[in-house]
């Protein structure tokens, strides 16, 4: 609640009503579609269990309701994290837009005629006040990002580990078969599992990575814009303030982390590479196990034939 209160305070100061409306449409559309898809997947999964296990239907219903509650709770906590990151990303974008607007004004001042230079001193003072305000707002957002990483750290780490293990085990169990050799087939069981289980995990990870990656890119754009503004002004005080702002951004690494693990596109690439690696290792174990069974069978046959002789 303290985190949400801080996000509301900074976003209400920075974001205009139009941005809030666009952001609310995106968040509500994402949440509604995700809930519908999750409920449909859970219904497909638990309907198969009920068909297979008709005895003790009361116990099965209670277990199903409890598991559904846990799945929905875990899913909505992850979606809450995505929503918080989207709001913080919009705040970073607002700071970057203010810097771009400041750069355009400075560029126009440099290209303007001599009579407009009378107001340059007053405008530079306004720019200095605006820069200090943006620096304070950036520090507040950085503190919220740090608090966000602390609160959701274990939740996200558990989500990543469970997703990795679930996808690896399901892929190995349903597409790898042994018929004298390793055969990879996509049968009906795999399609059912993909629709009921794997889509749920893949969708969560993709949404989290998308939000964190776009948020990280938005923070990088602020640093680039600061140097553009620095090249557009001649005032020494403004240049000094911009250099302090640049140093502040370098020290405040606004990266969305979970126990030191960056939640960005590199995580998604690492998960895909890790799943592929462990799939190859499991296939090698499968080949080795069957080769050992064949050798033991040959030895038993040879020993029995020798005894008969």
C-alpha positions as CSV (number, residue, x, y, z in Angstrom):
1,X,0.0,0.0,0.0
2,X,2.9,2.4,0.7
3,X,4.3,1.6,-2.8
4,X,0.9,2.3,-4.4
5,X,0.6,5.5,-2.4
6,X,4.0,6.7,-3.7
7,X,3.2,5.8,-7.3
8,X,-0.1,7.7,-7.0
9,X,1.6,10.8,-5.6
10,X,4.3,11.1,-8.3
11,X,2.0,10.1,-11.2
12,X,-0.7,12.6,-10.1
13,X,1.9,15.4,-10.2
14,X,3.5,14.4,-13.5
15,X,0.9,12.8,-15.7
16,X,-1.9,14.8,-17.3
17,X,-5.5,13.4,-17.5
18,X,-5.1,12.4,-21.2
19,X,-2.1,10.2,-20.4
20,X,-4.0,8.7,-17.5
21,X,-6.9,7.8,-19.8
22,X,-4.7,6.2,-22.4
23,X,-2.8,4.3,-19.7
24,X,-6.0,3.1,-18.0
25,X,-7.4,1.8,-21.3
26,X,-4.2,-0.2,-21.9
27,X,-4.1,-1.6,-18.4
28,X,-7.8,-2.5,-18.2
29,X,-7.8,-4.1,-21.7
30,X,-4.7,-6.1,-20.8
31,X,-6.2,-7.2,-17.4
32,X,-9.6,-8.1,-18.8
33,X,-8.2,-10.2,-21.7
34,X,-5.6,-11.9,-19.5
35,X,-8.3,-12.9,-16.9
36,X,-10.6,-14.2,-19.6
37,X,-7.8,-16.3,-21.1
38,X,-6.6,-17.5,-17.7
39,X,-10.1,-18.6,-16.6
40,X,-10.7,-20.4,-19.9
41,X,-7.4,-22.2,-19.6
42,X,-8.2,-23.3,-16.0
43,X,-11.6,-24.4,-17.0
44,X,-10.2,-26.6,-19.8
45,X,-7.6,-28.1,-17.4
46,X,-9.8,-28.8,-14.5
47,X,-12.7,-30.1,-16.6
48,X,-10.3,-32.9,-17.8
49,X,-9.4,-33.8,-14.3
50,X,-13.1,-34.1,-13.3
51,X,-13.7,-36.3,-16.2
52,X,-10.9,-38.6,-15.2
53,X,-11.6,-38.6,-11.5
54,X,-15.3,-38.9,-10.8
55,X,-15.0,-40.3,-7.3
56,X,-14.9,-38.0,-4.3
57,X,-16.2,-35.1,-6.4
58,X,-16.7,-32.8,-3.3
59,X,-13.0,-33.1,-2.4
60,X,-12.0,-32.5,-6.0
61,X,-14.2,-29.4,-6.2
62,X,-12.6,-28.0,-3.0
63,X,-9.1,-28.7,-4.3
64,X,-9.9,-27.2,-7.7
65,X,-11.3,-24.1,-6.1
66,X,-8.2,-23.7,-3.8
67,X,-5.8,-24.2,-6.7
68,X,-7.8,-21.8,-8.9
69,X,-7.6,-19.2,-6.1
70,X,-3.8,-19.6,-5.8
71,X,-3.3,-19.3,-9.6
72,X,-5.5,-16.2,-9.8
73,X,-3.7,-14.6,-6.8
74,X,-0.3,-15.3,-8.3
75,X,-1.4,-14.0,-11.7
76,X,-2.9,-10.8,-10.4
77,X,0.2,-10.0,-8.3
78,X,2.3,-10.3,-11.4
79,X,-0.2,-8.1,-13.4
80,X,0.0,-5.6,-10.5
81,X,3.7,-5.4,-11.0
82,X,3.3,-4.9,-14.7
83,X,0.8,-2.1,-14.1
84,X,3.2,-0.3,-11.7
85,X,6.0,-0.6,-14.2
86,X,3.7,0.9,-16.9
87,X,2.8,3.9,-14.7
88,X,6.5,4.5,-13.9
89,X,7.4,4.2,-17.6
90,X,4.8,6.9,-18.3
91,X,6.4,9.1,-15.6
92,X,9.8,8.7,-17.2
93,X,8.3,9.5,-20.6
94,X,6.8,12.7,-19.2
95,X,10.3,13.8,-17.9
96,X,11.8,13.1,-21.3
97,X,9.0,15.0,-23.0
98,X,9.6,18.0,-20.8
99,X,13.3,17.9,-21.6
100,X,12.5,17.8,-25.3
101,X,10.2,20.7,-25.0
102,X,13.0,22.7,-23.2
103,X,15.4,21.8,-25.9
104,X,13.1,23.2,-28.6
105,X,12.7,26.5,-26.7
106,X,16.4,26.8,-26.3
107,X,16.9,26.1,-30.0
108,X,14.4,28.7,-30.9
109,X,16.1,31.2,-28.6
110,X,19.4,30.6,-30.4
111,X,17.8,31.1,-33.8
112,X,15.8,34.2,-32.8
113,X,16.5,37.8,-33.5
114,X,18.3,40.3,-31.2
115,X,15.3,42.0,-29.5
116,X,14.1,38.7,-28.0
117,X,17.4,38.4,-26.1
118,X,16.0,40.8,-23.5
119,X,14.0,38.0,-22.0
120,X,16.7,35.4,-22.2
121,X,17.8,35.9,-18.5
122,X,14.3,35.4,-17.2
123,X,13.8,32.4,-19.4
124,X,17.1,30.8,-18.2
125,X,16.0,31.2,-14.6
126,X,12.7,29.4,-15.5
127,X,14.7,26.7,-17.2
128,X,16.9,26.3,-14.0
129,X,13.8,25.9,-11.8
130,X,12.3,23.4,-14.2
131,X,15.5,21.4,-14.3
132,X,15.7,21.2,-10.5
133,X,12.0,20.1,-10.4
134,X,12.7,17.4,-13.0
135,X,15.7,16.2,-11.0
136,X,13.6,15.9,-7.8
137,X,10.9,14.0,-9.6
138,X,13.5,11.7,-11.1
139,X,14.9,10.9,-7.7
140,X,11.4,10.2,-6.4
141,X,10.8,7.8,-9.3
142,X,14.1,6.1,-8.7
143,X,13.2,5.5,-5.0
144,X,9.9,4.0,-6.1
145,X,11.7,1.7,-8.6
146,X,14.0,0.5,-5.7
147,X,11.0,-0.1,-3.5
148,X,9.2,-2.0,-6.3
149,X,12.3,-4.3,-6.8
150,X,12.3,-5.1,-3.1
151,X,8.6,-5.9,-2.7
152,X,8.2,-8.0,-5.9
153,X,11.6,-9.6,-5.9
154,X,10.7,-13.0,-4.5
155,X,7.4,-13.2,-6.4
156,X,9.1,-12.5,-9.7
157,X,12.0,-14.9,-9.0
158,X,9.5,-17.7,-8.2
159,X,7.6,-16.9,-11.4
160,X,10.7,-17.2,-13.5
161,X,11.9,-20.5,-11.9
162,X,8.4,-22.1,-12.1
163,X,8.0,-21.0,-15.7
164,X,11.4,-22.3,-16.6
165,X,10.9,-25.7,-15.0
166,X,7.3,-26.1,-16.2
167,X,8.0,-25.3,-19.8
168,X,11.1,-27.6,-19.9
169,X,9.3,-30.5,-18.2
170,X,6.2,-30.2,-20.4
171,X,8.2,-30.0,-23.6
172,X,10.3,-33.0,-22.7
173,X,7.3,-35.0,-21.6
174,X,5.0,-34.4,-24.5
175,X,7.2,-33.9,-27.6
176,X,10.1,-36.3,-27.0
177,X,9.4,-40.0,-27.6
178,X,11.5,-43.1,-28.0
179,X,10.8,-45.6,-30.8
180,X,14.2,-47.1,-31.4
181,X,15.5,-43.6,-31.7
182,X,14.6,-40.1,-30.4
183,X,11.4,-38.8,-32.2
184,X,10.1,-35.3,-31.7
185,X,6.3,-35.1,-32.4
186,X,3.6,-32.6,-31.7
187,X,0.6,-34.7,-30.9
188,X,-2.8,-33.7,-29.5
189,X,-1.7,-34.1,-25.9
190,X,1.0,-31.5,-26.5
191,X,-1.5,-29.0,-28.0
192,X,-3.9,-29.5,-25.1
193,X,-1.1,-28.9,-22.6
194,X,0.1,-25.9,-24.5
195,X,-3.3,-24.3,-24.4
196,X,-4.1,-25.1,-20.8
197,X,-0.7,-24.6,-19.1
198,X,2.2,-23.3,-21.1
199,X,0.4,-20.4,-22.6
200,X,-0.4,-19.1,-19.1
201,X,3.3,-19.1,-18.1
202,X,4.6,-17.8,-21.5
203,X,2.1,-14.9,-21.4
204,X,3.1,-13.8,-17.9
205,X,6.8,-13.8,-18.7
206,X,6.3,-11.9,-22.0
207,X,4.2,-9.2,-20.3
208,X,6.7,-8.7,-17.5
209,X,9.6,-8.6,-19.8
210,X,7.9,-6.2,-22.2
211,X,7.0,-3.7,-19.5
212,X,10.5,-3.8,-17.9
213,X,12.3,-3.6,-21.2
214,X,10.3,-0.6,-22.5
215,X,10.7,1.1,-19.1
216,X,14.4,0.6,-19.2
217,X,14.6,2.0,-22.7
218,X,12.6,5.0,-21.6
219,X,15.2,5.8,-18.8
220,X,18.0,5.6,-21.3
221,X,16.3,8.1,-23.6
222,X,16.3,10.6,-20.7
223,X,20.1,10.5,-20.6
224,X,20.3,11.0,-24.4
225,X,17.9,13.9,-24.2
226,X,20.0,15.6,-21.5
227,X,23.0,15.7,-23.8
228,X,20.8,17.1,-26.6
229,X,19.7,19.9,-24.3
230,X,23.3,20.5,-23.2
231,X,24.3,21.1,-26.8
232,X,21.4,23.5,-27.3
233,X,22.2,26.0,-24.6
234,X,25.0,28.5,-23.9
235,X,24.1,29.4,-20.3
236,X,26.8,28.1,-17.9
237,X,24.3,27.6,-15.0
238,X,22.0,25.5,-17.1
239,X,25.0,23.5,-18.4
240,X,26.1,22.9,-14.9
241,X,22.7,21.7,-13.8
242,X,22.4,19.4,-16.8
243,X,25.7,17.9,-16.0
244,X,24.5,17.2,-12.4
245,X,21.3,15.7,-13.8
246,X,23.5,13.4,-16.1
247,X,25.5,12.3,-13.1
248,X,22.4,11.6,-11.1
249,X,21.1,9.3,-13.9
250,X,24.4,7.5,-14.0
251,X,24.2,6.8,-10.2
252,X,20.5,6.0,-10.2
253,X,20.3,2.9,-12.3
254,X,16.6,2.6,-12.9
255,X,16.7,-1.1,-13.7
256,X,13.9,-3.5,-12.8
257,X,15.6,-6.3,-10.9
258,X,14.7,-9.4,-9.0
259,X,17.5,-10.6,-6.7
260,X,20.1,-9.2,-9.1
261,X,18.4,-10.7,-12.1
262,X,17.4,-8.0,-14.7
263,X,13.9,-8.3,-15.9
264,X,14.5,-7.4,-19.6
265,X,14.9,-9.0,-23.0
266,X,18.2,-10.6,-22.0
267,X,16.2,-12.7,-19.4
268,X,13.8,-13.9,-22.1
269,X,16.8,-14.8,-24.3
270,X,18.5,-16.6,-21.4
271,X,15.4,-18.6,-20.6
272,X,15.0,-19.7,-24.3
273,X,18.6,-20.7,-24.4
274,X,18.4,-22.5,-21.0
275,X,15.3,-24.4,-22.0
276,X,17.0,-25.5,-25.3
277,X,20.1,-26.6,-23.4
278,X,18.3,-28.6,-20.8
279,X,16.1,-30.2,-23.5
280,X,19.3,-31.4,-25.3
281,X,20.8,-32.7,-22.0
282,X,17.6,-34.6,-21.2
283,X,17.5,-36.1,-24.7
284,X,21.1,-37.2,-24.2
285,X,20.2,-38.9,-20.9
286,X,17.3,-40.6,-22.7
287,X,19.5,-42.0,-25.4
288,X,22.1,-43.1,-22.9
289,X,19.5,-44.9,-20.7
290,X,18.1,-46.8,-23.7
291,X,21.5,-47.7,-25.0
292,X,22.4,-49.1,-21.5
293,X,19.1,-51.1,-21.5
294,X,19.9,-52.5,-24.9
295,X,23.4,-53.5,-23.8
296,X,22.1,-55.2,-20.7
297,X,19.5,-57.0,-22.7
298,X,22.1,-58.3,-25.1
299,X,24.3,-59.5,-22.2
300,X,21.4,-61.3,-20.6
301,X,20.7,-63.0,-23.9
302,X,24.3,-64.1,-24.4
303,X,24.5,-65.4,-20.9
304,X,21.3,-67.5,-21.3
305,X,22.5,-68.9,-24.6
306,X,25.8,-69.9,-23.0
307,X,24.1,-71.7,-20.2
308,X,21.9,-73.6,-22.6
309,X,25.0,-74.8,-24.4
